[in-house]
């Protein structure tokens, strides 16, 4: 029994190390907070890909009206064959709307919408942002000043995640915890290093740099198009910084269990292939995050108080690790108590993604 317990706690130790690595990888990214004053600021064109986004666009566009930015702005919504009032709502709120009939062969929807919109813009810089984001009035001003201060040609922000339902609150923080296991913070912002990171919810990029790198045309079939675009930008010599901007903008990625499953499912296998060997760390971390369950089951079945106690210790430490991510997300710390459930569901989503490979997202196969 004791050799088995020792081996078990070695695995628990590996899980603790991976989760500590994950938190460090996230917190060590630069924080956009108080950049130095810089003027004048360049013109910016906001490109918003939108497919059936009538429930999200009003909040986004109303917020963009209050941006405090001294440079000139244009707002462009690319209506990607929506069947709801996406285009009408965008026009009512003063945005310029371009309607497309969906992606051509060889393209996925979002890359094509972004690429189409980018070619219609006039700004010196482009800001690609999703329809489900909400921007604080000083967000663009601070991000642009941060870019200029750091001589960056592109900045991508990691945003505050808004979670409202039970499943969002328990699954999203856990998924981020596992994702950042494979993100080496020391490398992603180093020019010339192939390790790259970007968040498609907020990518601010110099116009010339974007087109020099091939833009979204270079990643037209990529499911995880933001990280693929980051790789293209870095390969083209573009100075890209992935940074934290939780106080500047927020996003509600998914609404409820079905959207979480579909959203994670469409990208999980692509993420694993894209990350290569580092992606295996995330897989291992997710598997090890379920350790408390088989340990508790064996302890109860065998009547072993030692294994029951080991399961309890494993559970308590896992909850403590996840509660730090719940704090970052602004969700109730009580949600961390469901860590075993989150681990099992995310593991099942990953397995489903690897087996099926193709998933339906917004009515399209990706």
PEURPE-V383763 format. One line per field, one symbol per residue. ss: DSSP state (~ for helix, > for strand, _ for the rest). phi: phi as a letter, one per 40 degrees, with the letter a starting at -180 (. if undefined). psi: psi as a letter, one per 20 degrees, with the letter a starting at -180 (. if undefined). A space follows every 10 residues. Layout:
ss->???
phi->???
psi->???
//
This chain:
ss->_~~~~~~~~~ ~~~~~~~~~~ ~~~~~~~__> >_________ ___>>>>>>> ___~~~~~~~ ~~~~______ __>>>>>>>> _____~~~~~ ~~___>>>>> ________~~ ~~~~~~~~~_ ____>>>>>_ __>>>___~~ ~~~~~~~~~_ ___>>>>>_> >____~~~~~ ~~~~~~~~~~ ~~__~~~~__ __________ _>>>>>~~~~ ~~__~~~~~_ ____~~~~~~ ~~~~~____> >>>>____>> >_____~~~~ ~~~~~~~~~~ ~~~~~_~~~~ ~~~~~~~~__ ~~~~~~~~~~ ~~__~~~~~~ ~~~~~~~~~~ ~~~~~~~~~_ __~~~~~~~~ ~~~~~~~~~~ ~~~~~~___> >__>>_
phi->.cdccccccc cccccccccc ccccdccccc bcbbcccaac cccbbcbbca bfbccbddcc cccccbccbc ccbbbbbccc fcbbcdcccc ccbgccbbbb chccdgbccc dccccccdcc cbccbbbcac cccbbcdccc dccccccccc fccabbbcbc ccbbcdcccc ccdcccdcdc dcbcdcbcbc dgcccbaabc cabbacdccc cccgfcccbc bccccccccd ccccccgccb bcbcbccbab abcbbgcccc ccccccbccc cccccgcccc cccccccccc dccccccccc ccgccccccc cccccccccc cccccccccg ccccccccdc cccccccccc ccccccgbbc bfgbcb
psi->gghghghghg hhhggggghh gggghghiqq pofmqqppqr qrqppppopp olkhhhgggg hhhhhjpnpi rqqqpppoom lqjbkggghg hhjjqppppq krqrpiqrgg hgggggghii riqhqpopqq hjqppqhjgg ghgghggghj kqiqppqprp ppphrghghh ggggghghgi hjoohihhjo pipipqpqoi inopqpghgg hhiibihikh jpgmhghghg ggghhjjpop pprplhihqr qngqnrgghg ggghghighh gghhichhhh ggggggghij hhghgggggg gikohghghh gggggghggg ghhhhhghij rphhhhikgh ggggghghgg ggghghgpqp oljqp.
//
